[in-house]
Amino acid sequence: MATRTKHELRGARHSRIRKRVTGTADKPRLAVYRSLKHIYAQIIDDTQGTTLASASSVEKEAGAGGNADGAKKIGTQLAERAKAAGITTVVFDRGGFRYHGRVAALAEGAREGGLEF
């Protein structure tokens, strides 16, 4: 029996989470992706299949690195963009990553920015 890679295991966790977590127009999904160098976040309406707001540490104007402090900045920046789009409440999709470190920092920044979840 072949062993599964970290990537395959994360994909399995993410699919288990996505069975229950879906974004609607009233309560869109805040999806997080964490790479080795950067962190990305999107607010998605799954019924329409559209991204309503996004932020990432790759953007020049973000002024944030891929560490926990940078993730917190990305969370607050995403919350500002969400407010501009008229979004106040979301459901959090950690994307198969542990709710720890950069993922938790992004969520904390989003909450401080005014998003509720």
ABEGO torsion letter per residue (X at the ends): XBBBBAAAAAAAAAAAAAAABBBBAABBBBBBBBBAABBBBBBBBAAAGBBABBBBAABAAAGBBABAAAAAAAAAAAAAAAAAAGBABBBBBAGGBBBBEAAAAAAAAAAAAGBBX
